């Protein structure tokens, strides 16, 4: 019952309440529309993803053990990690001591100085969360490998199948050695993907977009993946480097499904039945939230999902050619030596 002892005007009328709710809803709608309209758009009204992007980050794919099931860290902890990464980067830019002793740990990768490295110094901040790992599902942030699945290291798997000598021929030398695609056999990382993973350096991508196609070029081996929009997948027996990618727009999010990976490609222990679903969600002119779900029942106990951010490069920055075969004397020497051995 209403309290008739209240003076008129102490409470808003029902009409006033309805109007207030309407204004709040309108305000939220206008804010959402303003944010949507702030995104660059193509002539057909889709978010304009074109440009040069990088996915370098300090956030690892799998969650460090100390975080457990903790999906996000505090802003203070993220800032400390970023400052440490920046300080480490600045220190490594210092001139080298010409009188230093030679390295003793056998780490030949240390021959690359910081000029070439491009790991990024940022901790992923997605939807207000500073992420402890790229993987968000399963909740523990780990790849759910199936026990007894094929060897997670593709190079070792192929060696087990075909023997060591198979790698001494041009057909079975690794795809990285042949400069076909970049692939890190130690970590199962690929910059071109899918999924498109950050690597030790050269984490640069160029996106070109039309109404019917989206092209993503990873300048590591000039890996250009052409995504057909509004199309159908090719028959399963047709295998392609980087797979067969078909995309569609779901509101303002580009959703891409990839199948039919080439058998010499594997990502994190995946097999030929791998299906990767990617989403590209532009949240500002300078950031695209990129997610991918890996589905392979042979390799994993469940599909798993990871998220990262593509950051826009400055407009005056360029992508330079990665001259993979330039000065690559080792591979011709190895192949020539094996052919001579066969002749003998």
NUVEX-256633 format. One record per residue (C-alpha): residue number from 1; residue in one letter; chain; x, y, z. Coordinates in steps of 0.2 Angstrom, whole numbers, plus 5000, padded with zeros to 4 digits. Each point is the difference from the previous one (the first is absolute). Layout:
BEGIN
{n->NUM&res->A&chain->A&px->X&py->Y&pz->Z} $
...
END
This chain:
BEGIN
{n->1&res->X&chain->A&px->5000&py->5000&pz->5000} $
{n->2&res->X&chain->A&px->5006&py->5018&pz->4997} $
{n->3&res->X&chain->A&px->5004&py->5011&pz->5015} $
{n->4&res->X&chain->A&px->4987&py->5014&pz->4999} $
{n->5&res->X&chain->A&px->5010&py->5009&pz->5013} $
{n->6&res->X&chain->A&px->5013&py->5004&pz->4987} $
{n->7&res->X&chain->A&px->4999&py->5017&pz->4992} $
{n->8&res->X&chain->A&px->4996&py->5000&pz->4982} $
{n->9&res->X&chain->A&px->5016&py->5001&pz->4989} $
{n->10&res->X&chain->A&px->5011&py->4990&pz->5012} $
{n->11&res->X&chain->A&px->5000&py->4986&pz->4988} $
{n->12&res->X&chain->A&px->5000&py->5000&pz->4981} $
{n->13&res->X&chain->A&px->4984&py->4995&pz->4991} $
{n->14&res->X&chain->A&px->4999&py->4984&pz->4991} $
{n->15&res->X&chain->A&px->5001&py->5009&pz->4984} $
{n->16&res->X&chain->A&px->5016&py->5009&pz->5006} $
{n->17&res->X&chain->A&px->5008&py->4983&pz->5004} $
{n->18&res->X&chain->A&px->4995&py->4993&pz->4983} $
{n->19&res->X&chain->A&px->5008&py->5016&pz->4992} $
{n->20&res->X&chain->A&px->5016&py->4998&pz->5010} $
{n->21&res->X&chain->A&px->5002&py->4982&pz->4996} $
{n->22&res->X&chain->A&px->4997&py->5004&pz->4982} $
{n->23&res->X&chain->A&px->5013&py->5014&pz->5000} $
{n->24&res->X&chain->A&px->5013&py->4988&pz->5008} $
{n->25&res->X&chain->A&px->4997&py->4987&pz->4987} $
{n->26&res->X&chain->A&px->5001&py->5013&pz->4987} $
{n->27&res->X&chain->A&px->5016&py->5006&pz->5007} $
{n->28&res->X&chain->A&px->5008&py->4982&pz->5000} $
{n->29&res->X&chain->A&px->4994&py->4998&pz->4982} $
{n->30&res->X&chain->A&px->5007&py->5016&pz->4995} $
{n->31&res->X&chain->A&px->5017&py->4996&pz->5008} $
{n->32&res->X&chain->A&px->5000&py->4983&pz->4992} $
{n->33&res->X&chain->A&px->4996&py->5008&pz->4983} $
{n->34&res->X&chain->A&px->5013&py->5013&pz->5002} $
{n->35&res->X&chain->A&px->5013&py->4987&pz->5004} $
{n->36&res->X&chain->A&px->4995&py->4990&pz->4985} $
{n->37&res->X&chain->A&px->5000&py->5015&pz->4989} $
{n->38&res->X&chain->A&px->5018&py->5005&pz->5006} $
{n->39&res->X&chain->A&px->5007&py->4984&pz->4991} $
{n->40&res->X&chain->A&px->5007&py->5003&pz->4983} $
{n->41&res->X&chain->A&px->4988&py->4992&pz->4987} $
{n->42&res->X&chain->A&px->5001&py->4994&pz->4982} $
{n->43&res->X&chain->A&px->4988&py->5006&pz->4987} $
{n->44&res->X&chain->A&px->4988&py->4985&pz->5004} $
{n->45&res->X&chain->A&px->5000&py->5004&pz->5018} $
{n->46&res->X&chain->A&px->5011&py->4987&pz->5007} $
{n->47&res->X&chain->A&px->5014&py->5004&pz->5013} $
{n->48&res->X&chain->A&px->5015&py->5005&pz->4990} $
{n->49&res->X&chain->A&px->5014&py->4988&pz->5006} $
{n->50&res->X&chain->A&px->5012&py->5006&pz->4987} $
{n->51&res->X&chain->A&px->5017&py->5005&pz->5005} $
{n->52&res->X&chain->A&px->5016&py->4994&pz->5008} $
{n->53&res->X&chain->A&px->4999&py->4991&pz->5017} $
{n->54&res->X&chain->A&px->5011&py->4992&pz->5013} $
{n->55&res->X&chain->A&px->4996&py->4987&pz->5013} $
{n->56&res->X&chain->A&px->5015&py->5001&pz->5010} $
{n->57&res->X&chain->A&px->4997&py->4997&pz->5019} $
{n->58&res->X&chain->A&px->5007&py->4995&pz->5017} $
{n->59&res->X&chain->A&px->4985&py->4989&pz->5003} $
{n->60&res->X&chain->A&px->5004&py->4982&pz->4997} $
{n->61&res->X&chain->A&px->4988&py->4988&pz->4991} $
{n->62&res->X&chain->A&px->4999&py->4988&pz->5015} $
{n->63&res->X&chain->A&px->4998&py->5006&pz->5018} $
{n->64&res->X&chain->A&px->5015&py->5000&pz->5012} $
{n->65&res->X&chain->A&px->4998&py->4988&pz->5014} $
{n->66&res->X&chain->A&px->5000&py->5014&pz->5013} $
{n->67&res->X&chain->A&px->4983&py->5007&pz->4994} $
{n->68&res->X&chain->A&px->4990&py->4983&pz->5001} $
{n->69&res->X&chain->A&px->4983&py->5004&pz->4994} $
{n->70&res->X&chain->A&px->5002&py->5019&pz->5001} $
{n->71&res->X&chain->A&px->4995&py->5007&pz->4984} $
{n->72&res->X&chain->A&px->5005&py->5018&pz->5003} $
{n->73&res->X&chain->A&px->5013&py->5009&pz->5010} $
{n->74&res->X&chain->A&px->4999&py->5017&pz->5008} $
{n->75&res->X&chain->A&px->5004&py->5016&pz->4991} $
{n->76&res->X&chain->A&px->5015&py->5002&pz->5012} $
{n->77&res->X&chain->A&px->5007&py->4983&pz->4996} $
{n->78&res->X&chain->A&px->4998&py->5003&pz->4981} $
{n->79&res->X&chain->A&px->5009&py->5017&pz->5002} $
{n->80&res->X&chain->A&px->5015&py->4992&pz->5009} $
{n->81&res->X&chain->A&px->5001&py->4986&pz->4986} $
{n->82&res->X&chain->A&px->4999&py->5013&pz->4986} $
{n->83&res->X&chain->A&px->5013&py->5011&pz->5009} $
{n->84&res->X&chain->A&px->5012&py->4985&pz->5002} $
{n->85&res->X&chain->A&px->4998&py->4996&pz->4982} $
{n->86&res->X&chain->A&px->5004&py->5018&pz->4995} $
{n->87&res->X&chain->A&px->5015&py->5001&pz->5011} $
{n->88&res->X&chain->A&px->5007&py->4983&pz->4993} $
{n->89&res->X&chain->A&px->4997&py->5007&pz->4983} $
{n->90&res->X&chain->A&px->5009&py->5016&pz->5003} $
{n->91&res->X&chain->A&px->5015&py->4991&pz->5009} $
{n->92&res->X&chain->A&px->5002&py->4988&pz->4985} $
{n->93&res->X&chain->A&px->5001&py->5015&pz->4988} $
{n->94&res->X&chain->A&px->5016&py->5005&pz->5009} $
{n->95&res->X&chain->A&px->5017&py->4998&pz->4990} $
{n->96&res->X&chain->A&px->5007&py->4983&pz->5002} $
{n->97&res->X&chain->A&px->5017&py->4998&pz->5009} $
{n->98&res->X&chain->A&px->5013&py->4996&pz->4987} $
{n->99&res->X&chain->A&px->5011&py->4991&pz->5013} $
{n->100&res->X&chain->A&px->4986&py->4989&pz->5006} $
{n->101&res->X&chain->A&px->5003&py->4981&pz->5001} $
{n->102&res->X&chain->A&px->4991&py->4988&pz->4987} $
{n->103&res->X&chain->A&px->4984&py->4993&pz->5006} $
{n->104&res->X&chain->A&px->5001&py->4983&pz->5008} $
{n->105&res->X&chain->A&px->4982&py->4994&pz->5000} $
{n->106&res->X&chain->A&px->4999&py->4995&pz->4982} $
{n->107&res->X&chain->A&px->4986&py->5012&pz->4997} $
{n->108&res->X&chain->A&px->5003&py->5005&pz->4982} $
{n->109&res->X&chain->A&px->4984&py->5010&pz->5000} $
{n->110&res->X&chain->A&px->5009&py->5013&pz->5010} $
{n->111&res->X&chain->A&px->5009&py->5005&pz->4984} $
{n->112&res->X&chain->A&px->4984&py->5010&pz->4997} $
{n->113&res->X&chain->A&px->5001&py->5017&pz->5008} $
{n->114&res->X&chain->A&px->4985&py->5010&pz->5006} $
{n->115&res->X&chain->A&px->4999&py->5010&pz->4984} $
{n->116&res->X&chain->A&px->4993&py->4984&pz->4992} $
{n->117&res->X&chain->A&px->4988&py->4995&pz->5015} $
{n->118&res->X&chain->A&px->4982&py->5005&pz->5001} $
{n->119&res->X&chain->A&px->4992&py->4991&pz->5014} $
{n->120&res->X&chain->A&px->4990&py->5015&pz->5006} $
{n->121&res->X&chain->A&px->5000&py->5008&pz->5017} $
{n->122&res->X&chain->A&px->4981&py->5001&pz->5004} $
{n->123&res->X&chain->A&px->4989&py->4988&pz->5010} $
{n->124&res->X&chain->A&px->4984&py->4996&pz->4992} $
{n->125&res->X&chain->A&px->4986&py->5011&pz->5005} $
{n->126&res->X&chain->A&px->4983&py->4993&pz->4993} $
{n->127&res->X&chain->A&px->4983&py->5007&pz->5006} $
{n->128&res->X&chain->A&px->5008&py->5008&pz->5015} $
{n->129&res->X&chain->A&px->5010&py->4984&pz->5006} $
{n->130&res->X&chain->A&px->5019&py->4999&pz->5000} $
{n->131&res->X&chain->A&px->5001&py->4982&pz->4995} $
{n->132&res->X&chain->A&px->5012&py->4987&pz->5008} $
{n->133&res->X&chain->A&px->4999&py->4989&pz->4984} $
{n->134&res->X&chain->A&px->4993&py->5001&pz->4983} $
{n->135&res->X&chain->A&px->4991&py->4983&pz->5003} $
{n->136&res->X&chain->A&px->4983&py->5004&pz->5008} $
{n->137&res->X&chain->A&px->4992&py->4983&pz->4998} $
{n->138&res->X&chain->A&px->5003&py->4988&pz->5009} $
{n->139&res->X&chain->A&px->5000&py->5011&pz->5015} $
{n->140&res->X&chain->A&px->5017&py->4993&pz->5006} $
{n->141&res->X&chain->A&px->5008&py->5009&pz->4984} $
{n->142&res->X&chain->A&px->5009&py->4984&pz->4994} $
{n->143&res->X&chain->A&px->4998&py->4991&pz->4983} $
{n->144&res->X&chain->A&px->4990&py->4984&pz->5004} $
{n->145&res->X&chain->A&px->5011&py->4987&pz->4991} $
{n->146&res->X&chain->A&px->4993&py->4983&pz->4999} $
{n->147&res->X&chain->A&px->5010&py->4986&pz->5007} $
{n->148&res->X&chain->A&px->5008&py->4990&pz->4987} $
{n->149&res->X&chain->A&px->4997&py->5013&pz->4986} $
{n->150&res->X&chain->A&px->5013&py->5001&pz->4986} $
{n->151&res->X&chain->A&px->5017&py->5008&pz->5004} $
{n->152&res->X&chain->A&px->4997&py->5018&pz->5004} $
{n->153&res->X&chain->A&px->5016&py->5005&pz->4991} $
{n->154&res->X&chain->A&px->4996&py->4998&pz->4982} $
{n->155&res->X&chain->A&px->5019&py->4998&pz->4994} $
{n->156&res->X&chain->A&px->5002&py->4985&pz->5012} $
{n->157&res->X&chain->A&px->4983&py->4993&pz->4995} $
{n->158&res->X&chain->A&px->5006&py->5000&pz->4981} $
{n->159&res->X&chain->A&px->5017&py->4993&pz->5005} $
{n->160&res->X&chain->A&px->4991&py->4986&pz->5009} $
{n->161&res->X&chain->A&px->4989&py->4996&pz->4984} $
{n->162&res->X&chain->A&px->5013&py->5002&pz->4986} $
{n->163&res->X&chain->A&px->5018&py->4999&pz->5008} $
{n->164&res->X&chain->A&px->5014&py->5013&pz->5001} $
{n->165&res->X&chain->A&px->5005&py->4998&pz->4982} $
{n->166&res->X&chain->A&px->4983&py->5007&pz->4994} $
{n->167&res->X&chain->A&px->5005&py->5017&pz->5006} $
{n->168&res->X&chain->A&px->5015&py->5000&pz->4988} $
{n->169&res->X&chain->A&px->4989&py->5001&pz->4985} $
{n->170&res->X&chain->A&px->4991&py->5016&pz->4994} $
{n->171&res->X&chain->A&px->4983&py->4993&pz->5002} $
{n->172&res->X&chain->A&px->5002&py->4996&pz->5019} $
{n->173&res->X&chain->A&px->5012&py->5014&pz->5006} $
{n->174&res->X&chain->A&px->4990&py->5010&pz->5012} $
{n->175&res->X&chain->A&px->4988&py->5014&pz->4993} $
{n->176&res->X&chain->A&px->5010&py->5013&pz->5009} $
{n->177&res->X&chain->A&px->5017&py->4994&pz->4993} $
{n->178&res->X&chain->A&px->4992&py->5001&pz->4982} $
{n->179&res->X&chain->A&px->4993&py->5017&pz->5004} $
{n->180&res->X&chain->A&px->4982&py->4995&pz->4996} $
{n->181&res->X&chain->A&px->4993&py->5005&pz->5017} $
{n->182&res->X&chain->A&px->5007&py->5006&pz->5016} $
{n->183&res->X&chain->A&px->4998&py->4986&pz->5013} $
{n->184&res->X&chain->A&px->5009&py->4998&pz->5017} $
{n->185&res->X&chain->A&px->5001&py->4981&pz->5003} $
{n->186&res->X&chain->A&px->5006&py->5003&pz->5018} $
{n->187&res->X&chain->A&px->4984&py->5009&pz->5005} $
{n->188&res->X&chain->A&px->4988&py->4995&pz->4986} $
{n->189&res->X&chain->A&px->4998&py->5019&pz->4997} $
{n->190&res->X&chain->A&px->4995&py->5007&pz->4983} $
{n->191&res->X&chain->A&px->4998&py->5018&pz->4996} $
{n->192&res->X&chain->A&px->4989&py->4997&pz->4985} $
{n->193&res->X&chain->A&px->4990&py->4987&pz->5008} $
{n->194&res->X&chain->A&px->4986&py->4998&pz->5003} $
{n->195&res->X&chain->A&px->5001&py->5003&pz->5014} $
{n->196&res->X&chain->A&px->5011&py->5016&pz->4997} $
{n->197&res->X&chain->A&px->5012&py->4999&pz->5015} $
{n->198&res->X&chain->A&px->5013&py->5013&pz->5005} $
{n->199&res->X&chain->A&px->5018&py->4994&pz->4998} $
{n->200&res->X&chain->A&px->5018&py->5006&pz->5005} $
{n->201&res->X&chain->A&px->4999&py->5014&pz->4987} $
{n->202&res->X&chain->A&px->4992&py->5007&pz->4984} $
{n->203&res->X&chain->A&px->4982&py->4999&pz->5008} $
{n->204&res->X&chain->A&px->4993&py->5010&pz->4986} $
{n->205&res->X&chain->A&px->4984&py->4998&pz->4990} $
{n->206&res->X&chain->A&px->4992&py->5009&pz->4985} $
{n->207&res->X&chain->A&px->4981&py->4998&pz->4998} $
{n->208&res->X&chain->A&px->4992&py->5005&pz->4983} $
{n->209&res->X&chain->A&px->4981&py->4999&pz->4999} $
{n->210&res->X&chain->A&px->4986&py->5000&pz->4987} $
{n->211&res->X&chain->A&px->4982&py->4995&pz->5000} $
{n->212&res->X&chain->A&px->5005&py->4982&pz->4995} $
{n->213&res->X&chain->A&px->5017&py->4997&pz->5007} $
{n->214&res->X&chain->A&px->5011&py->5003&pz->5015} $
{n->215&res->X&chain->A&px->5019&py->4998&pz->4997} $
{n->216&res->X&chain->A&px->5012&py->4999&pz->5015} $
{n->217&res->X&chain->A&px->5018&py->5000&pz->4996} $
{n->218&res->X&chain->A&px->5013&py->4995&pz->5013} $
{n->219&res->X&chain->A&px->5017&py->5007&pz->4994} $
{n->220&res->X&chain->A&px->5011&py->4986&pz->5006} $
{n->221&res->X&chain->A&px->5000&py->4990&pz->4984} $
{n->222&res->X&chain->A&px->4987&py->5011&pz->4991} $
{n->223&res->X&chain->A&px->4986&py->4989&pz->5006} $
{n->224&res->X&chain->A&px->4984&py->5006&pz->4992} $
{n->225&res->X&chain->A&px->4984&py->4992&pz->5007} $
{n->226&res->X&chain->A&px->4985&py->5004&pz->4989} $
{n->227&res->X&chain->A&px->4983&py->4998&pz->5009} $
{n->228&res->X&chain->A&px->4985&py->4998&pz->4989} $
{n->229&res->X&chain->A&px->4984&py->5008&pz->5007} $
{n->230&res->X&chain->A&px->4983&py->4993&pz->4997} $
{n->231&res->X&chain->A&px->5008&py->4984&pz->4992} $
{n->232&res->X&chain->A&px->5001&py->4981&pz->5004} $
{n->233&res->X&chain->A&px->5015&py->4989&pz->5005} $
{n->234&res->X&chain->A&px->5009&py->4990&pz->4987} $
{n->235&res->X&chain->A&px->4999&py->4981&pz->5000} $
{n->236&res->X&chain->A&px->5010&py->4993&pz->5015} $
{n->237&res->X&chain->A&px->5013&py->4992&pz->4988} $
{n->238&res->X&chain->A&px->5005&py->5017&pz->4995} $
{n->239&res->X&chain->A&px->5014&py->5005&pz->5012} $
{n->240&res->X&chain->A&px->5007&py->5018&pz->5000} $
{n->241&res->X&chain->A&px->5014&py->5009&pz->5009} $
{n->242&res->X&chain->A&px->4992&py->5009&pz->5014} $
{n->243&res->X&chain->A&px->4984&py->4990&pz->4997} $
{n->244&res->X&chain->A&px->4984&py->5004&pz->4991} $
{n->245&res->X&chain->A&px->4992&py->5016&pz->5008} $
{n->246&res->X&chain->A&px->4982&py->5006&pz->4998} $
{n->247&res->X&chain->A&px->4994&py->5015&pz->5009} $
{n->248&res->X&chain->A&px->4983&py->5009&pz->5004} $
{n->249&res->X&chain->A&px->4995&py->5015&pz->5009} $
{n->250&res->X&chain->A&px->4990&py->4998&pz->5016} $
{n->251&res->X&chain->A&px->4994&py->5018&pz->5003} $
{n->252&res->X&chain->A&px->5017&py->5009&pz->5002} $
{n->253&res->X&chain->A&px->5011&py->4985&pz->5003} $
{n->254&res->X&chain->A&px->5009&py->4990&pz->4986} $
{n->255&res->X&chain->A&px->4999&py->4981&pz->5004} $
{n->256&res->X&chain->A&px->5012&py->4989&pz->4990} $
{n->257&res->X&chain->A&px->4999&py->4981&pz->4999} $
{n->258&res->X&chain->A&px->5016&py->4991&pz->4994} $
{n->259&res->X&chain->A&px->5001&py->4981&pz->4995} $
{n->260&res->X&chain->A&px->5011&py->4989&pz->4988} $
{n->261&res->X&chain->A&px->5017&py->5005&pz->5007} $
{n->262&res->X&chain->A&px->5015&py->4993&pz->4991} $
{n->263&res->X&chain->A&px->5006&py->4984&pz->5008} $
{n->264&res->X&chain->A&px->5017&py->5008&pz->5002} $
{n->265&res->X&chain->A&px->4992&py->5013&pz->5011} $
{n->266&res->X&chain->A&px->4996&py->4998&pz->5018} $
{n->267&res->X&chain->A&px->4995&py->5012&pz->5014} $
{n->268&res->X&chain->A&px->5003&py->4994&pz->5018} $
{n->269&res->X&chain->A&px->4999&py->4982&pz->4996} $
{n->270&res->X&chain->A&px->4985&py->5001&pz->4989} $
{n->271&res->X&chain->A&px->4996&py->4987&pz->4986} $
{n->272&res->X&chain->A&px->4993&py->5001&pz->4983} $
{n->273&res->X&chain->A&px->4982&py->5002&pz->5007} $
{n->274&res->X&chain->A&px->5003&py->5016&pz->5009} $
{n->275&res->X&chain->A&px->4987&py->5014&pz->4998} $
{n->276&res->X&chain->A&px->5004&py->5017&pz->5005} $
{n->277&res->X&chain->A&px->4987&py->5013&pz->5003} $
{n->278&res->X&chain->A&px->5007&py->5018&pz->5001} $
{n->279&res->X&chain->A&px->4991&py->5017&pz->5005} $
{n->280&res->X&chain->A&px->5006&py->5017&pz->4996} $
{n->281&res->X&chain->A&px->4990&py->5013&pz->5011} $
{n->282&res->X&chain->A&px->5006&py->5018&pz->4997} $
{n->283&res->X&chain->A&px->4998&py->5010&pz->5017} $
{n->284&res->X&chain->A&px->5008&py->5016&pz->4994} $
{n->285&res->X&chain->A&px->5010&py->5007&pz->4985} $
{n->286&res->X&chain->A&px->5016&py->4993&pz->5008} $
{n->287&res->X&chain->A&px->4995&py->4983&pz->5007} $
{n->288&res->X&chain->A&px->4992&py->4984&pz->4994} $
{n->289&res->X&chain->A&px->4996&py->4986&pz->5012} $
{n->290&res->X&chain->A&px->5005&py->4984&pz->4992} $
{n->291&res->X&chain->A&px->4994&py->4984&pz->5006} $
{n->292&res->X&chain->A&px->5002&py->4982&pz->4994} $
{n->293&res->X&chain->A&px->4993&py->4983&pz->5005} $
{n->294&res->X&chain->A&px->5009&py->4984&pz->4996} $
{n->295&res->X&chain->A&px->4989&py->4985&pz->4997} $
{n->296&res->X&chain->A&px->5009&py->4983&pz->4997} $
{n->297&res->X&chain->A&px->4993&py->4985&pz->5010} $
{n->298&res->X&chain->A&px->5015&py->4989&pz->4996} $
{n->299&res->X&chain->A&px->5013&py->5013&pz->5008} $
{n->300&res->X&chain->A&px->4989&py->5008&pz->5014} $
{n->301&res->X&chain->A&px->4988&py->4994&pz->5013} $
{n->302&res->X&chain->A&px->4989&py->5016&pz->4996} $
{n->303&res->X&chain->A&px->5000&py->5015&pz->4988} $
{n->304&res->X&chain->A&px->5011&py->5014&pz->5008} $
{n->305&res->X&chain->A&px->4999&py->5019&pz->4997} $
{n->306&res->X&chain->A&px->5012&py->5014&pz->5002} $
{n->307&res->X&chain->A&px->4999&py->5019&pz->4997} $
{n->308&res->X&chain->A&px->5013&py->5013&pz->4996} $
{n->309&res->X&chain->A&px->5001&py->5018&pz->4993} $
{n->310&res->X&chain->A&px->5006&py->5006&pz->4983} $
{n->311&res->X&chain->A&px->5007&py->5018&pz->5002} $
{n->312&res->X&chain->A&px->5000&py->5012&pz->4986} $
{n->313&res->X&chain->A&px->5017&py->5005&pz->4994} $
{n->314&res->X&chain->A&px->5003&py->5019&pz->4997} $
{n->315&res->X&chain->A&px->4995&py->5005&pz->4983} $
{n->316&res->X&chain->A&px->5018&py->5005&pz->4995} $
{n->317&res->X&chain->A&px->5006&py->4983&pz->5005} $
{n->318&res->X&chain->A&px->5004&py->4987&pz->4986} $
{n->319&res->X&chain->A&px->5002&py->4982&pz->4998} $
{n->320&res->X&chain->A&px->5016&py->4995&pz->4993} $
{n->321&res->X&chain->A&px->5003&py->4984&pz->4990} $
{n->322&res->X&chain->A&px->5007&py->4985&pz->5010} $
{n->323&res->X&chain->A&px->5013&py->4993&pz->4988} $
{n->324&res->X&chain->A&px->5000&py->4982&pz->5007} $
{n->325&res->X&chain->A&px->5011&py->4992&pz->4987} $
{n->326&res->X&chain->A&px->5012&py->5014&pz->4999} $
{n->327&res->X&chain->A&px->5017&py->4993&pz->5005} $
{n->328&res->X&chain->A&px->4992&py->4983&pz->5004} $
{n->329&res->X&chain->A&px->5015&py->4990&pz->4995} $
{n->330&res->X&chain->A&px->4997&py->4986&pz->5013} $
{n->331&res->X&chain->A&px->4985&py->4992&pz->4991} $
{n->332&res->X&chain->A&px->5008&py->4998&pz->4983} $
{n->333&res->X&chain->A&px->5015&py->4994&pz->5008} $
{n->334&res->X&chain->A&px->4991&py->4986&pz->5010} $
{n->335&res->X&chain->A&px->4990&py->4995&pz->4985} $
{n->336&res->X&chain->A&px->5015&py->4999&pz->4988} $
{n->337&res->X&chain->A&px->5010&py->4991&pz->5013} $
{n->338&res->X&chain->A&px->4987&py->4986&pz->5002} $
{n->339&res->X&chain->A&px->4998&py->4999&pz->4981} $
{n->340&res->X&chain->A&px->5019&py->4997&pz->4999} $
{n->341&res->X&chain->A&px->4999&py->4987&pz->5013} $
{n->342&res->X&chain->A&px->4987&py->4991&pz->4990} $
{n->343&res->X&chain->A&px->5010&py->5000&pz->4985} $
{n->344&res->X&chain->A&px->5015&py->4993&pz->5009} $
END
